[in-house]
Amino acid sequence: MPNLVMEYSNSVDERVNVQGLLEDLHQVAIQCGLFDIGSIKSRALRCHNWLIGEEGDSVDFIHISFELLDGRTPEQKRELSRQLMDVLTDQAGHVRSLTVNIRDMDKESFQKVVN
């Protein structure tokens, strides 16, 4: 039940193919072999308001949050993070701030409804 959320500053839209980038990041999740393919969800959220340090909103960014149910090894998560960052730097290396965060979700408290 992994969720890939790509947040990005609205200025990125002018310089990056956001849909293409999201599709390539989604493919990393599919091809890594860690998840049931049908459960992978990816989405992009455009941010209109943000602040970074003392430069305010003059710095553009892309941040990937990747949430997955706990149980993967640190090495597996590190490799997934590296692969996601490789795609980011390849397609959006000119964006000033690129970050990836892999985060475990607690299986005991996670709930899901599928209709």
JOKADA-V790629 format. One line per field, one symbol per residue. phi: phi as a letter, one per 20 degrees, with the letter a starting at -180 (. if undefined). Layout:
BEGIN
phi: ???
END
This chain:
BEGIN
phi: .fcdddebffffgfccfffffgfffffgffefmecfgfefccbdcedecabcleeleedebccddcdbffpefgffffffgffffgfgffecfeffcccccecfdfffdfcbccd
END
